[in-house]
Amino acid sequence: FIATEMNMSARNLYRKIGEIGDISIAGMIRDCRLHIAEDLLVKSKLTIDEIIFKSGFANRVSFFKAFARKNGCTPKEFRDQNKVNNL
């Protein structure tokens, strides 16, 4: 989808992304989803399951593994540590 939107082949997209940095397209997408989840955790009162769904993860296990790898804590711990404007 991304390659089509950028008017290039998937092969060229992967090659160009590889030239830019060490992260894959899947890694970039995962990081964007985690960023969305972090934002929702801090700025909303949504449940963890709702945040998993809204941030685009397919299941709880993959979300929790990726979140813990990036932040070193669970989503609940992250929310408690970063309370700002829980609306």
N, CA and C atoms as an extended XYZ file, in Angstrom:
261
Properties=species:S:1:pos:R:3:atomname:S:1:resname:S:1:resid:I:1 pbc="F F F"
N         0.825       -1.186        0.000 N   PHE     1
C         0.000        0.000        0.000 CA  PHE     1
C         0.879        1.263        0.000 C   PHE     1
N         1.874        1.290        0.868 N   ILE     2
C         2.747        2.460        0.972 CA  ILE     2
C         3.489        2.690       -0.332 C   ILE     2
N         4.005        1.615       -0.908 N   ALA     3
C         4.735        1.730       -2.172 CA  ALA     3
C         3.819        2.250       -3.275 C   ALA     3
N         2.611        1.752       -3.336 N   THR     4
C         1.653        2.207       -4.348 CA  THR     4
C         1.357        3.691       -4.185 C   THR     4
N         1.154        4.129       -2.949 N   GLU     5
C         0.871        5.536       -2.690 CA  GLU     5
C         2.048        6.439       -3.057 C   GLU     5
N         3.248        5.886       -3.010 N   MET     6
C         4.444        6.667       -3.339 CA  MET     6
C         4.861        6.484       -4.806 C   MET     6
N         4.025        5.779       -5.572 N   ASN     7
C         4.272        5.531       -6.991 CA  ASN     7
C         5.614        4.860       -7.249 C   ASN     7
N         5.894        3.810       -6.487 N   MET     8
C         7.108        3.034       -6.727 CA  MET     8
C         6.812        1.575       -6.423 C   MET     8
N         7.701        0.717       -6.869 N   SER     9
C         7.510       -0.704       -6.606 CA  SER     9
C         7.866       -1.000       -5.157 C   SER     9
N         7.344       -2.106       -4.662 N   ALA    10
C         7.641       -2.501       -3.292 CA  ALA    10
C         9.143       -2.752       -3.125 C   ALA    10
N         9.757       -3.337       -4.124 N   ARG    11
C        11.209       -3.605       -4.084 CA  ARG    11
C        12.006       -2.305       -3.936 C   ARG    11
N        11.652       -1.289       -4.726 N   ASN    12
C        12.346        0.001       -4.630 CA  ASN    12
C        12.125        0.653       -3.267 C   ASN    12
N        10.917        0.541       -2.746 N   LEU    13
C        10.633        1.117       -1.437 CA  LEU    13
C        11.502        0.471       -0.362 C   LEU    13
N        11.567       -0.858       -0.361 N   TYR    14
C        12.393       -1.557        0.615 CA  TYR    14
C        13.863       -1.176        0.471 C   TYR    14
N        14.325       -1.069       -0.764 N   ARG    15
C        15.731       -0.711       -1.011 CA  ARG    15
C        16.027        0.699       -0.496 C   ARG    15
N        15.148        1.646       -0.790 N   LYS    16
C        15.368        3.030       -0.345 CA  LYS    16
C        15.299        3.154        1.178 C   LYS    16
N        14.374        2.459        1.793 N   ILE    17
C        14.282        2.480        3.254 CA  ILE    17
C        15.550        1.869        3.857 C   ILE    17
N        16.049        0.815        3.245 N   GLY    18
C        17.286        0.197        3.715 CA  GLY    18
C        18.477        1.126        3.616 C   GLY    18
N        18.506        1.986        2.608 N   GLU    19
C        19.589        2.949        2.444 CA  GLU    19
C        19.534        4.043        3.497 C   GLU    19
N        18.333        4.397        3.922 N   ILE    20
C        18.148        5.495        4.865 CA  ILE    20
C        18.567        5.104        6.277 C   ILE    20
N        18.156        3.949        6.719 N   GLY    21
C        18.430        3.590        8.107 CA  GLY    21
C        18.417        2.106        8.355 C   GLY    21
N        18.493        1.759        9.619 N   ASP    22
C        18.574        0.360       10.014 CA  ASP    22
C        17.224       -0.279       10.301 C   ASP    22
N        16.154        0.456       10.154 N   ILE    23
C        14.840       -0.059       10.504 CA  ILE    23
C        14.073       -0.467        9.249 C   ILE    23
N        13.301       -1.535        9.363 N   SER    24
C        12.502       -2.006        8.235 CA  SER    24
C        11.183       -1.240        8.181 C   SER    24
N        10.453       -1.443        7.106 N   ILE    25
C         9.146       -0.796        6.982 CA  ILE    25
C         8.214       -1.314        8.078 C   ILE    25
N         8.258       -2.619        8.329 N   ALA    26
C         7.431       -3.186        9.396 CA  ALA    26
C         7.799       -2.567       10.742 C   ALA    26
N         9.077       -2.342       10.977 N   GLY    27
C         9.521       -1.701       12.219 CA  GLY    27
C         9.039       -0.277       12.322 C   GLY    27
N         9.050        0.436       11.202 N   MET    28
C         8.566        1.820       11.197 CA  MET    28
C         7.078        1.872       11.519 C   MET    28
N         6.318        0.964       10.924 N   ILE    29
C         4.877        0.914       11.165 CA  ILE    29
C         4.612        0.561       12.625 C   ILE    29
N         5.346       -0.424       13.155 N   ARG    30
C         5.183       -0.814       14.556 CA  ARG    30
C         5.498        0.364       15.485 C   ARG    30
N         6.576        1.095       15.195 N   ASP    31
C         6.930        2.246       16.025 CA  ASP    31
C         5.859        3.325       15.981 C   ASP    31
N         5.270        3.550       14.810 N   CYS    32
C         4.180        4.535       14.693 CA  CYS    32
C         2.970        4.094       15.512 C   CYS    32
N         2.646        2.802       15.443 N   ARG    33
C         1.517        2.289       16.222 CA  ARG    33
C         1.784        2.413       17.715 C   ARG    33
N         3.008        2.140       18.129 N   LEU    34
C         3.359        2.272       19.546 CA  LEU    34
C         3.282        3.726       19.991 C   LEU    34
N         3.692        4.634       19.128 N   HIS    35
C         3.600        6.058       19.454 CA  HIS    35
C         2.139        6.472       19.655 C   HIS    35
N         1.271        5.988       18.792 N   ILE    36
C        -0.163        6.269       18.928 CA  ILE    36
C        -0.682        5.700       20.242 C   ILE    36
N        -0.281        4.471       20.561 N   ALA    37
C        -0.720        3.836       21.803 CA  ALA    37
C        -0.232        4.616       23.022 C   ALA    37
N         1.021        5.055       22.998 N   GLU    38
C         1.565        5.843       24.118 CA  GLU    38
C         0.774        7.128       24.303 C   GLU    38
N         0.464        7.780       23.200 N   ASP    39
C        -0.302        9.022       23.256 CA  ASP    39
C        -1.692        8.778       23.851 C   ASP    39
N        -2.349        7.713       23.411 N   LEU    40
C        -3.678        7.389       23.932 CA  LEU    40
C        -3.627        7.003       25.407 C   LEU    40
N        -2.573        6.313       25.809 N   LEU    41
C        -2.443        5.928       27.218 CA  LEU    41
C        -2.370        7.145       28.128 C   LEU    41
N        -1.662        8.156       27.681 N   VAL    42
C        -1.444        9.340       28.505 CA  VAL    42
C        -2.622       10.305       28.425 C   VAL    42
N        -3.215       10.440       27.257 N   LYS    43
C        -4.201       11.500       27.047 CA  LYS    43
C        -5.654       11.050       27.042 C   LYS    43
N        -5.926        9.771       27.302 N   SER    44
C        -7.314        9.316       27.284 CA  SER    44
C        -7.572        8.360       28.434 C   SER    44
N        -8.824        8.059       28.629 N   LYS    45
C        -9.224        7.085       29.655 CA  LYS    45
C        -9.659        5.773       29.016 C   LYS    45
N        -9.266        5.537       27.784 N   LEU    46
C        -9.607        4.292       27.116 CA  LEU    46
C        -8.961        3.118       27.825 C   LEU    46
N        -9.590        1.956       27.732 N   THR    47
C        -8.994        0.755       28.316 CA  THR    47
C        -7.819        0.313       27.448 C   THR    47
N        -6.994       -0.553       28.001 N   ILE    48
C        -5.842       -1.064       27.259 CA  ILE    48
C        -6.313       -1.789       25.995 C   ILE    48
N        -7.372       -2.584       26.102 N   ASP    49
C        -7.890       -3.301       24.928 CA  ASP    49
C        -8.368       -2.336       23.844 C   ASP    49
N        -9.016       -1.262       24.223 N   GLU    50
C        -9.453       -0.265       23.242 CA  GLU    50
C        -8.247        0.401       22.576 C   GLU    50
N        -7.228        0.666       23.350 N   ILE    51
C        -6.016        1.292       22.805 CA  ILE    51
C        -5.305        0.344       21.850 C   ILE    51
N        -5.256       -0.937       22.193 N   ILE    52
C        -4.649       -1.923       21.302 CA  ILE    52
C        -5.361       -1.896       19.953 C   ILE    52
N        -6.680       -1.907       19.978 N   PHE    53
C        -7.472       -1.882       18.749 CA  PHE    53
C        -7.267       -0.579       17.978 C   PHE    53
N        -7.340        0.551       18.662 N   LYS    54
C        -7.234        1.856       17.993 CA  LYS    54
C        -5.843        2.117       17.421 C   LYS    54
N        -4.823        1.521       18.016 N   SER    55
C        -3.464        1.745       17.518 CA  SER    55
C        -3.097        0.775       16.403 C   SER    55
N        -3.954       -0.191       16.098 N   GLY    56
C        -3.751       -1.039       14.931 CA  GLY    56
C        -3.059       -2.364       15.170 C   GLY    56
N        -2.917       -2.777       16.406 N   PHE    57
C        -2.306       -4.080       16.673 CA  PHE    57
C        -3.335       -5.180       16.515 C   PHE    57
N        -2.874       -6.352       16.064 N   ALA    58
C        -3.773       -7.455       15.796 CA  ALA    58
C        -4.185       -8.190       17.070 C   ALA    58
N        -3.288       -8.263       18.038 N   ASN    59
C        -3.639       -8.971       19.268 CA  ASN    59
C        -2.866       -8.422       20.458 C   ASN    59
N        -3.316       -8.811       21.640 N   ARG    60
C        -2.734       -8.316       22.888 CA  ARG    60
C        -1.278       -8.747       23.052 C   ARG    60
N        -0.982       -9.989       22.709 N   VAL    61
C         0.362      -10.525       22.934 CA  VAL    61
C         1.405       -9.738       22.151 C   VAL    61
N         1.151       -9.501       20.870 N   SER    62
C         2.128       -8.759       20.067 CA  SER    62
C         2.259       -7.318       20.565 C   SER    62
N         1.146       -6.724       21.002 N   PHE    63
C         1.198       -5.365       21.535 CA  PHE    63
C         2.035       -5.308       22.806 C   PHE    63
N         1.749       -6.190       23.753 N   PHE    64
C         2.466       -6.167       25.025 CA  PHE    64
C         3.957       -6.441       24.844 C   PHE    64
N         4.310       -7.364       23.945 N   LYS    65
C         5.726       -7.649       23.695 CA  LYS    65
C         6.434       -6.433       23.097 C   LYS    65
N         5.827       -5.828       22.080 N   ALA    66
C         6.437       -4.669       21.430 CA  ALA    66
C         6.513       -3.487       22.400 C   ALA    66
N         5.463       -3.279       23.177 N   PHE    67
C         5.432       -2.159       24.122 CA  PHE    67
C         6.507       -2.330       25.189 C   PHE    67
N         6.619       -3.527       25.746 N   ALA    68
C         7.620       -3.783       26.783 CA  ALA    68
C         9.036       -3.656       26.225 C   ALA    68
N         9.242       -4.106       24.996 N   ARG    69
C        10.558       -3.991       24.362 CA  ARG    69
C        10.959       -2.530       24.204 C   ARG    69
N        10.005       -1.691       23.820 N   LYS    70
C        10.313       -0.283       23.582 CA  LYS    70
C        10.408        0.523       24.874 C   LYS    70
N         9.490        0.304       25.807 N   ASN    71
C         9.387        1.162       26.986 CA  ASN    71
C         9.900        0.541       28.275 C   ASN    71
N        10.109       -0.756       28.290 N   GLY    72
C        10.611       -1.413       29.489 CA  GLY    72
C         9.607       -1.503       30.624 C   GLY    72
N         8.330       -1.374       30.298 N   CYS    73
C         7.281       -1.478       31.314 CA  CYS    73
C         5.974       -1.874       30.632 C   CYS    73
N         4.978       -2.180       31.442 N   THR    74
C         3.668       -2.514       30.892 CA  THR    74
C         2.921       -1.224       30.542 C   THR    74
N         1.884       -1.321       29.735 N   PRO    75
C         1.092       -0.118       29.420 CA  PRO    75
C         0.497        0.545       30.670 C   PRO    75
N         0.052       -0.260       31.635 N   LYS    76
C        -0.508        0.317       32.869 CA  LYS    76
C         0.560        1.090       33.639 C   LYS    76
N         1.751        0.525       33.753 N   GLU    77
C         2.846        1.223       34.429 CA  GLU    77
C         3.199        2.509       33.684 C   GLU    77
N         3.203        2.448       32.355 N   PHE    78
C         3.496        3.625       31.540 CA  PHE    78
C         2.473        4.718       31.809 C   PHE    78
N         1.197        4.333       31.840 N   ARG    79
C         0.124        5.304       32.086 CA  ARG    79
C         0.287        5.933       33.467 C   ARG    79
N         0.597        5.119       34.454 N   ASP    80
C         0.757        5.642       35.817 CA  ASP    80
C         1.954        6.577       35.928 C   ASP    80
N         3.045        6.276       35.230 N   GLN    81
C         4.254        7.096       35.281 CA  GLN    81
C         4.110        8.407       34.524 C   GLN    81
N         3.243        8.436       33.521 N   ASN    82
C         3.140        9.591       32.629 CA  ASN    82
C         1.785       10.275       32.683 C   ASN    82
N         1.118       10.232       33.792 N   LYS    83
C        -0.198       10.882       33.912 CA  LYS    83
C        -0.031       12.389       33.676 C   LYS    83
N        -0.776       12.881       32.692 N   VAL    84
C        -0.729       14.315       32.378 CA  VAL    84
C        -2.142       14.862       32.423 C   VAL    84
N        -2.916       14.520       31.420 N   ASN    85
C        -4.264       15.076       31.280 CA  ASN    85
C        -5.267       13.958       31.079 C   ASN    85
N        -5.345       12.995       31.953 N   ASN    86
C        -6.340       11.939       31.763 CA  ASN    86
C        -7.733       12.564       31.795 C   ASN    86
N        -8.290       12.688       30.616 N   LEU    87
C        -9.576       13.376       30.454 CA  LEU    87
C       -10.711       12.542       30.963 C   LEU    87
